[in-house]
Amino acid sequence: AGNGSGPTDPTVVIVHGWGSNKSDMLDRAAILHDRYNLLLVDLRNHGQSGEAATTQGVREARDLRAMIDWLEGSKGPQSIAVLGVSMGGATAVAEADRDARVDALIIESTHATLANAAQARLEVAGYPLAMPGSWAILLGSLMRTGEDVSSADPVQGVARLDDRPLLLIHSAGDASTGLTAADDLYAAATEAGS
């Protein structure tokens, strides 16, 4: 951290979205650097990571767990927050759902369900039959990767965060996540007590 705190002080792990990498997260890092230790990661098949199938948060959550394992083992921070953007937000929620070491979450421009996000993107692009098209995308992902990518839908994970803090950042002008994504995530988190 810029304030000279030690490695055991609070740390924020920053996770990029699909088609991005850790370098694209430097603007967020600049906001947090003065007060927090930071760990920026490249998810599988992005940035400096090796080629692998992208699974929209399913396998990426395992990668994030490996980073948190490393962070805890080598630095021992007193608290860990994860900031994830888009697919990085889905990854963060999927990992936090199973890992109590994640003390807080910040998710930005993150879909509630992958099916709704795919449908929204198809509609914005002007494709007819966007809803069945979104399900075809999910089926194609299952056939290609062997993973049910909808199993990492953030709306399911935020419902299991209990009382851990969750900050949702979403723009009303973001048509790529689905029209009700932020409201759906907020409702699920509030109902769970987060």
Protein Blocks (a to p, Z undefined) as FASTA:
>chain_A
ZZlpafkbccddddddehiafklmmmmmmmmmmmpccdddddehiajbccdddehhpmmm
mmmmmmmmmmmmmnopabdcdddehjlmmmmmmmmmmmmklmbdcdehiafblklmmmmm
mmmnopahklmmmmmmmmmmmmmnopafklmgfklmmmmnojaccdddddfklmknojkl
mmmmmmmmmmnoZZ
